[in-house]
């Protein structure tokens, strides 16, 4: 019985993803996405903790200031422990 339930949920998810993929981007709530600039806001830099990659930027407004959080890796592919709260 549980397998049938999981199968039906997988089919529903597939149908939803197929419907979303077939939509024209101009009909999205915020319009079509386009790149504002060819210059990235964040990019790998230096030899330190963000040398190999910068990923997943997210922006919020906090106390009237714009704050951007993102993930980064050094050239060894490590995320420093002090960034992980360890």
Secondary structure, DSSP 8 states (H G I E B T S, - for coil): -HHHHHHHHHHHHHHHHHHHHTS-GGGSTT-----S-SS-SS---SSSTTSSEEEEEEEEEETTEEEEEEEEE-TTS---HHHHT-
